Amino acid sequence: MSLPSIILLIGSLLFIAVWTTKLSSRFNIPALLIFISLGMIAGSDVTGFIRFDDAELAQLFGTIALIVILFEGGLQTVWKDVKQELAPSLSLATFGVFIATTVVAVASHYILGFNWPNSFLLGAIVGSTDAAAIFSVLSGQSVRRKVGSTLEVESGTNDPMAVFLTVLFLEFVTNPQEASLLSGLFSLTWEMMIGLLLGLAIGWIASAVINRIDLSSSSFYPILLMSFGFLSFGIASAFSASGFLAVYVTAIYISNHELVYRQTLVRFTMSMAHLAQIGMFIVLGLLVFPKQLLDPQVILSSIALALILIFVARPLSVWLSLWPFKYSWREKVFISFAGLKGAVPIILATYPLVAGIDNASMIFNIVFFTVLLSTLIQGSLLSILADRLYLNETGSSTIQTVIEFMSIGKPNAEIIELTIPRHHPFIGKMISDIQLPQEFLITAIIRDDQIVTPRGDTVFEGNDQLLLLTPKHRIKTLKRFLFPKTS
């Protein structure tokens, strides 16, 4: 296929993918299912437009896309909303993944006749929830905050556990003499701890750099922000730590600290994450050969494993992992059913392909078919289940700031966003009382998801978000005025 034809095809696929999202919302079909289908249709077995069978390249592309998706998910995470659900989420992301892996491994051993290393390898690949799928589905839901936060943090932090288990059991398959559970546990502890610490450190550095650097054009700030996501993954991987965990933690740290151009930067990463999702699922769809999925053994085995995963492995892992925590049975039922699978299991299924082990193609096809069934069943019925369990919250949706102030060239003024903490000395005072220099202008106040028009008699309250118009060269002066002790 010629270069112009390839570019035309890429543009067509992206255009179709965006427009089919309307079908997704209208018929309650998960968008990622549509994206994967587009890739399968464009692939070798159907139209033959794109002949693609490079598992290693698909793995690389999928990893890059996941970095973008996890980074965007971290930027959307509000720490004060999720910190109370951190312990149960981590329990699900570690203990829960191991339980689900074990249940699927036992089922694979007796249904497929795999040996135990291959069975546990398959269980590890499909044992975790998928951040891309969870973020995508929950973005259109008004589900109870406690439940939504638990699912988001779980999906954002369980990738390290899934990758660790996959690599560990792949080692047992390819090199059983040197594989060791003890060394594996040490490796997991190292990956999690160092990934967390590096994520926090890089997040701190990123916040300081983004807020203090004076770039010639504000259009460079989104690129600078995204660079820290890739740096976080790369540096963590260089230390044999979890790159995915580091990316997620870095983004959470940045999001929950002062950040200039916050809304513009968040919108940029949202667009990048959507593009990454579309591209990733199309590429993974290209890697699949639909004719192989029609193998009766693949179909029957996948259906059996998907049903066991949805109705046995996931509920068991949720109820045992959340047993010490205060969750109602309705919340546990919803969290159990919300264990969506997506890109992560498919990307992990490329590991056996790259390693060239026996049954690698069969494992990949079974994982792919299982993911499709999980997405179709769970993703389609999730909103209905939330209604039936009375877990949807009405009137609690957050109003996002709608001001975009992304200047071109060298701007002489900027709109920045600052949050007034509850202990700030301005709390209880009127705007006219603080003697704000005339060169600075409070353009709006976001309070309790409402926009408050600032006037002289407007009284500051805790956690007010201030949008201030300021000369660019005076941003530091403004910060010193508002936060004299921390500047």
N, C-alpha and C positions, 0 to 999 in steps of 0.2 A: 504494500500500500504506500502511495506517495506521501510526502510530508504534508502538502496541502490537504490531502484527503484525511490524514490522521488528525490534523488540527480541526477540520470541519466536523469530524466525528466526535472529537472531544467537546467541542462547542455544542453540538446537538445533544450529546448525553447530559451535559450540565443543564441545558435549557429544559430538556424533558424531565430531568430529575427535580428541578425547581417547580415546574408546573404540576407534576404528579403529587406534590405535597398537598395540593388542594383535594385530591382523591383520598389522601391519607386522613385528613381531618373530616372529610364528608362521610367516608365509609368506615372510619375508625380502624384503619389499617396502619400498622407501624411503618413510618417512612423508610426505615432502614431495610425493610422487606422489599419495598419498591426499588430501592437503589441496588440491592443485590440482584434482583430480577433483571434490571437493565443490564448489569454486567454479564449475567448469564446469557441474555438474548444476544448481546453483542459479541459473545465469545465464540469459541471454535465449533461447538456442537450444534448451535442453532443457526445463526446467520453467517458466522465465519468472518465477520468484519474485522475482528481482532483475534489473532492467534497468540495466546499468552499461557505459558505453563512454567514460568520462572518463580518457584516458591520462595527462593531467597530474596528476589527483588520485591515480591509481594510482602514478605516479612518486613523488609526495610521500609517500604512505603507505609505499611500498617503501623509500625512503631512510630514513625514521624507523625502520622495522623493522630495517634493516641496521645502523644505529647501535647499537641495543640488542644485536643479535646479535654484532657485532664487539666491543663493549665486554665482553660476557660471555665471549667467546672469549679476549680479552686477560687477563681476570681469572683464567682457568683455565690460562694459560701460565706455566710455571715457567722463569724465565730460565736457571738453571743447567742445565736440561735441553735448552734450544733454542739456547744461544749458540754451541755448536760447529757447529750446522746453519744458522746465520744466513746465512753466505756462499752456500752452495748454494741455500738457500730464496730469497734475493734474486735469485740468478741465474735461477731458475725464474720468479720473479715479474716480471722485466723482460725479459731476453733470451728466456726461454722463451715468454712471452706474445707477443712480437713474431714469433717463428718460427711459432707456431701461427696467428697472425693472417695471416701471409703465405701459408702453405699453404692455409688455408681461402679466402683471397681469390682465389688462382689457381684453385682448384676452382670457386668461385662464378662466376668470369668465364667459364669454359668450359662449366659445367653449366647455369647460369641465363642466360647471355648478358648479365649485368650489365656496365656500363662499369667501369673500374678503380676510380674513387672509391667507387661503390656496393659493389663487391666487397670492397674493403678495409674499408669500413664494416661490412659483414656479418661479415667475419673478426674485426674488433676486438670486436664485440659478443659473439661466442662464444669468444673466444680465451683467456679466463681461467677458472680454477677458481672455485668458489663457496664462500665461507666457511660459509654456513648449511648447505650440503649436506655439506661436509667435516666440520664440527664435529658434525653430527647423526650421520653414519655412523660416525666414529671413536669417538664416545662409547660405543658398544657393543662396540668391538673391543679386544683385548689385543695389538694389533700392535706390533712392535718399536719401542722408544722413538725410536730414531734416525729411522726412517721416518715415524712418526706426527708427530714434532716438525717434520720437514721439510715435510710436507703442511700442517700447521696454520699454520706461519709463512708458507708460500707463499700459502695461500688468504687469510690475513689481510692480506697486504701487496700482493697483485697487483691489487686493486681500483683503486688509483690509476692503474696502467698501463693497465688496461682502459678506465677512464673517460677518461683522456687520449687514447688512440688513437681512441675513439669520437667524442669531441668534435672531435679534429683532422680525421678523415676526413669527419665531418659538415660541417665548415667547407669542405672541398674540394668537397663536393657542393653546398652552398647558396651559397657565396661563393668560387669558385675563384680569382678575381683577387687576393684579399687573403690567401689561405691560403699558408702557408710552412712547410716542414719545419724550417728553421733556427729560426724563432720558436717552432715547436712543441717542439723539443728544449730550448730555453731555458726554455719554460714547464714542461716535464716536470721539469727539474732544480730549478727554483724550487719546484714543488709538492711534490716529494719531500723536499727539504732543509728547507724551512720547515715542512712538515707534521710532519716528525720532530722538529724543534726545539721547535715549539709543543706537540706531544704530550708531550715530556719536561718542558717547563716547567709545563704544566697538571697533569701527573701529580704533580710535586713540590708544587705549590700544593695540589692536592686532598689529598695525603697529610698535609700539615701541617694543613690546615683540619679534616679529618675526625678526626684524632687529638687535636687540641687544643681544638676547640670543645666547649662544654658546653651541649648542647641540653636542653630541658625534658623531652623524652621520647626514649628510644632508638629508638622507631619512626620518627623522622624521619631517622635516619642512612641508611637505604636510599634515600630520596628525594634526600638530599644527594649521595650517591654517584652516582646516576644523572644528576643534574643536570650533573655534570662531563663526562659523556659527550657530552651535547648541547652544552654550552659549548665543548668541544674542537672539535667539528665546526663549530659556528657561527663561532668565532673564526678557525679555520684557513681557512674559506671566505671570510671577510671579507678575509683577506690573499691571496686567490687561491691558497691552498695546498690540499693534499689533506686534506679533512675526514676521510675514511675512515681514512687512515694515522694522522692525529692521534688519532683515537678509539682505535685499536688500541694505539698506543704509550702513550697515557695510561693505559689499563687495565693494560698490562703493568707500567708503573712502579708504579702503585698496588698491584698484586698482589704485587710482589716487594719491598715495603717494609712496615714495621710498619703494621698496620691493626687498629683496634679492631673488635669484633663481626665478625671476618673471616668466620666460617662463616655467620652469619645474613645478612650482606651478599651473600655469594656465592650462597646459596640464593635470595635475593630476585632477583638478576639472572638466575639460571638460569630461574626461573619467568617472569620478564619476557621472556627470550629465547624460551622455548617459546611463549608467547602471541604474540610478534611473528612467529615463524615460521608459526604457524597462520594468523594474520590476514593476513600478507603473501601467502602462497601461495593462500589463498582469494580474496583480492582480485585477484591476478593471474589466477587461474582464471576469475573473473567477467569479466575484460577480454577473454577469448578467446571467439570465436564458433565452436563446433565444426563447424558446417556449412561454414565456410570452410576448415577443416583437411582436409575430404574432397575438396578440389580435387586431382585426380590430379597436377598439376604440383607442388603443395605437398608431397604425400605422397612422390613419387618423389625430388624434390630434397632433401627433408629426410632421407630414408633414406640417400641418397648422401653428403650432407654429414656426417651423424652418423657413418657408417662411416669416412669419411676423417678426421674429427676424432678418433675413438677409436683407429683403428689406424694412422694415418699422422702426422697433425699433432701430437698429444700425445706419442707415443713419440719422434718426431724432436726435438721441443723438449726433452724430458727428457734424452735421451742426449747431445745437444749441450750443454745447459746444465750437466749434471753431469759432463761429460767431465773437467774438471780436479780433481774431487773423488773421494774414495775411497768409492764405493758399489759393492756387488756387483751382478752382473747380475740376481739375484733382486730386490734392492731397487729397481733401475731399472725392472724389469718391473712391479712392484707400483705404484710411483709413477706410471708411465705410465698404468696402467689406472685409477688413482684420481683422474684429472682430471675429477671430477664437475662437471657444470653444474647450475645451479639458478636462484635468484632474480635474481642479478646480471645474467646475459645477458637475462632477460626484462625487467628494469627498464631496462637499456640499450636494449633494443629499442623502448621507448616514446619515446626521444629522436627518432628519425625520425618517429614519429607526431605528436609535439608540434610538430616543425619543419614538418610537412606536405609532405615531399618525395615525389617519385614513387616508386612501389613500396614505400612505407612499410608498408602493410598486409601485403603479401607478405613483406617482410623480417620483420615481427613474427611472422607465422604460421609461417614457416620456422624462425625462432629457437625459438619455443615448441615446435614439433614435435621439433626437434633436441634440445632440453633434455629433453623427455619420454623420447625414445629413449636418450639418454645416461644419464639417471637410472635408467631401467628396466634397461638392460644392465649398466652399470658398478656401480650401487648394489646390484643384486641379487646380483651374482657376486663382489663384493669380498671378503666373508668366506671364500668358498670358495677364492678365489685365494690369500689369506693362508695358509690351511691347506696348500694344495698347494705353496706356495713356502717353507714352514716359517718364516714370519715372525711367527707368533703366539707371544707369550711367556706361559708359564704361571706362575702364582704371583707375578706382578709387579703386580697391581692394587693401587691405592692405597686404603687404608682411610681414609675421610673421618671427620672428627670428628663425632660424633652428638649433641653437646650443643647445645641451643638455649636461649639465655638472653636473650630479647627481652622486656624488661619493659614494662609498660604504666603510664602515668602518670609519676611522678617517682621512679625507683628510687634507693635509697640504697646499692646494691652492684651490681657488674657482674662478669661473667667476661670476661677479655681473654686474648688469645693472643699470646705473645712467643716469638721464636726465639733460642736461645743460639748465637751464631756459634762457629766452631772456635777462634778466638783469644781467647775470653772467659776472664777469670781464674777463673771458676767451674769450668771444665773440669777434671775429675779430682777435684773436691771432692765431699763428701757434702752432702746437704741440711742436715744438722745442723751442718755446719761454717760455713755462710754467715750464720748468725744472722739469718734472715728475720724481720722484725717480726711479732708475733702477729696484727696486724690483716690480714695478707695470708696467703692459703692456696693452696698449689699443689694443685690438685684432680686433675690428670692430666698425664702426660708422653707425648707422641707421639714414638716413636723407631723409625725404620726401619719405618714403616707398622704399628707395634704400639703398643698402649696400655700404658704402664708405670704401675703404682700407686705413687705417691710415698711413700716411707718415709724415716725419718731417715738410714738407711745407703745410700739410693739415690745413686749417683754420677752427676754431670752428664757428658754427652757432647756433642760438637760437633753442631750443628744440631738439638738437642732442641727440640721445640715445647712450651712450658709453657702450661697453662691455669690461670690464677690468679684466685681470687675476691678482690676488693678493694673497699673502700668507694669509691664513685664520686668523691668529692672528694679521694681519696688516690692516684689513678691516676698523676699526675705524680710524686708522691713515690716510688712503686714504680719508675717508669722511671728516676728518678735513682739509686735504690739499685742497680738491675740494670745500668744503663748510665751510670755517673757522668761519663764523658768526653764522651758525645754529648748529654747532656741540657742 
